[in-house]
Amino acid sequence: MARDLRFLLRACLLALVACAGSAHAQAWPAKPIKLIVPYPPGGSADILARAIGQKLSEGLGQSVVIDNRPGAGTAIGAEATAKAAPDGYTIMLGTVSSHAINPALTPGLKYDPVKDFAPVSLVASIPFVLLVHPSLPARSVQELIALAKAKPGSLNFSSAGSGTSNHLAGELFKSMTHTFMVHIPYRGSAPALTDLLAGQVQLMFDLVLTAQPHVKSGAARALAVTSLTRSAALPNVPTVAESGVPGYEVSAWFGLFAPAGTPAGVVAALNAETVKAMRAPDLRERLASQGADAASSTPEEFAAYVKDELGKWTRVIKASGMKAD
């Protein structure tokens, strides 16, 4: 009788422990969530992260705290996320730089862009604009290609620096059009754009957000945007793909990642709230005013996209022969 009683008490205790564990799992999130941004405050990525974080806070009922971790071309923030506990309380705003360009360009990174992360959702993309100085006798992509082929090496294009996304936009363009143009790296997009406007360089791939006012003023000529569809910010400007370079696509994309091993239920909950946030009209309008296109995806779709982007930029970097600075 006593033995049966002990067995019954033990069974009840195990049941209570199991229920407590289940209740704990269902309680997520029970504390604030850290959102790592691999850039300093004030830039496009930081503004985007804070807007999304506010929406996630409202949906999840917990604060989303922005943690800026700039440096090493986004590698510092990415490494910190990869090494964080996979408990759903650390996520990251990853980018084309952190998950496609840096891993292809920089050997010895302390994180794997595929194995060390659990993709949550794509959230936004900002296309580039192919800008030329008004003095250049090219009013279309095809005219630019013809000019570059007629005088190989005579055209210069500026960028924010070697290995940056607008540099690689130019390298992809060269590769797909079989042209040769000289890359002039700068320390940031602002001086690169300044020299384009001054006529020191002939062309540049610049973000829609910063290019738009100069296109409207006539200080620079927009030949095409780099997204697959036209930008709402410059609706009369065709895409590079529709201008005779099919398959060309480049964008500064952003997405949410959690550390690998984060419970599937937590990833699913994060995805649901992220998709809800990115479909909210007020957030979409806010991003559009900054030249960004809101987006969302399933975790599986985003994982496949990251692998495709990594493969694409690995090929471009190898073909160009570029090395990390």
N, C-alpha and C positions, 0 to 999 in steps of 0.2 A: 504493500500500500504506500509506504513512504517512498519506495523507488518510483512508483507511478506518479506520485506527487512531484518529486524532483524533476522527472521527465517533462511533466506538464508545465512546471514553472520555467524550465529551461526553454521550452518551445515558445512560451509567451514572451520571454525576454528577447529571444531572437526575432520574433515578430515585431516587437516594439522597436528594436534596433533597425530593422528593415524599413519600417514605416517612417522612422526618424530620418533615415538616409534618403528615402524617396521624397519626403517633405523638403529636405535640404536642397535636393536637386531641383525641385520644382520652384524653389524660392528665388532662383536667379532672375534678375540681378538683385542682390541683397546689399550692395554697396556701390559707390561711384565707379564708373568705367573710364579707364585712361585711353585717350586717343592720341597716339604718337604721330606727330607730323615731322617729316625729315627735312624741314625747311624753317628758316627764321620767321618770326611773326611779321604780319603785314603783307606778305606776298599772296599770289593767287591761290596756292595750295592751303595756306593758313586761313584765308577768308572762306574758302570752300569747306574746310574741316569744321570751322566754327558754325557755319550755317547748318551743316549736316548734324553736328553734335547737338545743336539746340533741338532739332527735330527728333533725334533719337532719345534725348532726355525726356521729351514730352511723351513719346510713345512707350518707353520702358519704365518710366517712373523713377529713374535714378539720374543723377548728374553725370554728364559726359565731360571729363576734364581734359582740356587740350594740353599736350606735353610736347613742346617744340624741341626737337633733337637734330639741329642742322649739322652739316659737316660731311666731308669725304664724299661729296656728290650723292647724298642720301644714304650712304652705307651705314652711318652711325645709327640713324633711326631704325633702319631695317634690321640691323644686327640686334639692337635692343629688343625689338619685337620678337625676332626669332628665338631669343633666349628667355623671353618672359614665360611665366607659368601659364599653361594652356587651360585657364579656368574661366575664360570669358570676360575677364576684367582688364585685359589689355588688347587693344586693336590698333591698327595702323592705317593711315591714308597712304597707300603705296602709289607709285607712279610708273610711267614708262621708263624713267631713269632708274628707279630702285629695282625694278623687276625684269627689265629687258635690256637696257643699255649698259648699265654698270656691270652686271654679271658677264656680259659678252665682251666688255672692254677691259675690265680690270681683273687680272688673275689673282688668286689668293684671297678673294673675299671670304669673310668669316660667316657667310650664310649662303644657303642654296635657295634661289628664288622660287623653286617649285616644291622641294621636299620640306622646307622649313616653315611653310605657311599654309593656312587653311583659307582659301579665297572665300570672301563673303558676297561681294557684288561689285560690279563696275558702277561708278557713280556719275562720272562726267568726262567729257573730252573737250579740248579746246583746239580747233584746227589752226594751222598756220596759213599765211597768205604769201604767195610768191610775189614779192615787190621788186620793181625795177625803178631806177632813177628816170625821171621824165626825159632826160637827154638821150636815153638808149633807144635806138630805132627798132623797137620790138613792142608790138601792141597785142600780141597773143603768145601763147606757149609755143606754138609751131614756129612763129617768127623768131622767138628766142632760140629755139633748137637749131634753126637754120643758121642764125648768126653765130652760135657757138661752134657749129661744125665748119663754118666757112673760115673762122679764125680761132683754131684750138688754142686754149690758154690765154686768150686775150681778155676774157671776162673774169672778174673777181666776184666772189660772194662772201659776205660777212656772216659771222655767227657769234653767239655768246661765249664760245670757247670750244676747243677740240673735244669731241665726244658728247657735246650737248645735243639735245633733240633737234634744234634747228640746223646744226651742222650736219647731222645725219639725214635730215630731210633733203639737204643739198646733195649729199653723197648718193642717196637713193635715186634722186632725180638724174644725176650724172650716169649712174649705172643703167637705169632703165631707158635713157635716151641716147646712150652711147656717145656722150659728149665729154669734153674736158674743160673744166673751169677751175680756177685757182681759189682755194679756200683761204680766207683771211680771218683768223681767230681773234676775238676780243675778250676782255675781261667783263663779260656781261652783255645783255641785249641792248642796254641803253646806248653805250658808245658805238656798238655795231650799227644801230639804227641811225645814230647821229651822222656817222660817216656815209651811210647810204644817202641820207637826205642832202648831204653836202656834195655828193657826187664823187667821193673818194673811192667808193666801190660801186659796182653796177647793179647788183641784186642781193636779195636777202630773203630768207624765209622767216617771217616774224609772226607772232601770235596775233590773231584777229583783234584781241582787246587793245593792244598798243598800236597796231597798224591802222585801224579804222579811221582815226581822226586825220592822219596824214593822207590817206586815200581820198577822203572827202574834201580835203583842202587842196588837193592836186599836187602836194609836195612829193608824192610817190605814186606810181602807177601799179595797180593790182592786176596781175595777169590771171591768177587762179588761186583757189583755196585748195588745201591739201586733204580735206575730208572727202568721203565718197559722195556726200550730198552737199548741196550748196548751204552756205551759212546764212542764217536769218539776219545776221548783222550786215552782210554784204550780198544781198540776194541777186544782184545783177552780175556778180563775178562768177564765172564758171569754175568747175572743179578741174584739177589737173587731169583726172581720169577722163572726163568728157572732152578735154582739149587735145586728145590724141595720145595719151599715155595711160592706156587701160590697166587697171589694177593698182595704180599708184594711190597710196593712202598713208598719211602720217598725221598723228595728232598727239598732243600732250594729254594722255589719258590719266585718270585717277580712279582708284578703287579701294575698297576696304578689305583688309586682311586680318586674320587672327593667327596666333602661333599654331603650328601643326600640333595635332592632338587635342585641340579644343573640342569638347563634346559636340556631336552632330546636332543635338537638340538646341544647343546654344547658338551654333552657326545658323541653323534654320530660323531661330527667333531673331537673330541679328539681321539676317537676310530679309525677313518679312517686314521688319521695321524700316530697313534701309530702302526697300522698294517702295513702301508707303511714303517715305519722306521724299524720294526722288520724283514721285508722281504728284506731289502737292503743287498746285498752281502757283502759289506765292514763291516757293523755292525755285521752281522752273523759271519764273519771270525774273527773279533776282539773278540767277546764273546767266540767263540770256542777256541781261543788261551788261554783263561782264564778258560777253563773247563766248560763254561756255554752253555746251549742250548737255542737259541733264540726261542721265542714262541709268539703267538698272538691268540686272541679269540674275539668273540662278547661280549658285556657287559652282555648279558643273560647267555652265557656259563661260563663266569668268575664268575658271581654271584652264579651259581649252584656249581661251583668248590669250592668256598670259603665255602659254606654251608657244602659240603661233607667233606672238610678238617677239619672244626671246629668240626663236629660230630665225625670224626675218632680220632682226638687227645683228645677230651673230654673223649671218651671211654678208650683210652690208659692211660690217666692220672688218671682216676678213678680206673682202674684195678691195676695200680702200687701203688696207695696210696700216690703218691708224693704230696708235698705241696710247695708253693712258699717260697723262702728263705726270 
